[in-house]
Amino acid sequence: MKKSTLLSLATAGAIVLTSAGTYAVWDTLSGTSTGQITVANSSVTVAATNMTFVEGTDTIGEDSIAYTGTAKFEVTDAGNNVDTMTLVPTVKNGENIVDAADVDVTIKKGEVALTKTDANYTDTTLTSGDNEYTVEVTVKNKALAGNTLDVEVTGTASHS
C-alpha cells in the first residue's frame, strides 16, 4: 500500500472515532423517573414538659442525697405507630456532663422501674396521651454540693 492510502485510511478512522465520541444537540442523555406515595397514617408527635425536682432528706452519715422529679411526655399517635419510649437521662453541671460514678439515675413508670440498657431506659407500655415517669437522681459525690445540676431526659418514641 502506498503512503497516501494508509494516510487516507488513518484519517477516515480518526473521523469515525471522533464522531462516535460526540453527542448531537438532539441527543437525550438523562431521564427522570417519578412516582407517588400515599402517606397511610398520621404523624407521631412527642411533647415534653419541664421537670421540677424535690430534694430528699440529707441524713447525717449518708453519702448521698436523692432528688425526685416527674418527666411527662404527651404522645399524639392517631395511627398506633409507636408502642415504645426510649428515655435517655443526662445530668449536667453547667456545660459538663456529670460522671455516672457521681450520680445514679432511676426512671419509673408508676411503681415499676424501667429496664435499663447502658444509659437508656425502655418503656414498652407507651400509650397515646400523657406518659409520666418518675425520675430519681441520687447525688453520690459530696463535692457537687452547692452546684446546680441540670437534668435532661430525652424521650424517643418508636415501634418495637
Summary of the structure (lengths in Angstrom):
residues: 160
radius of gyration: 32.9
end to end distance: 79.9
largest distance: 113.0
contacts: 348
relative contact order: 0.22
helix: 13%
strand: 44%
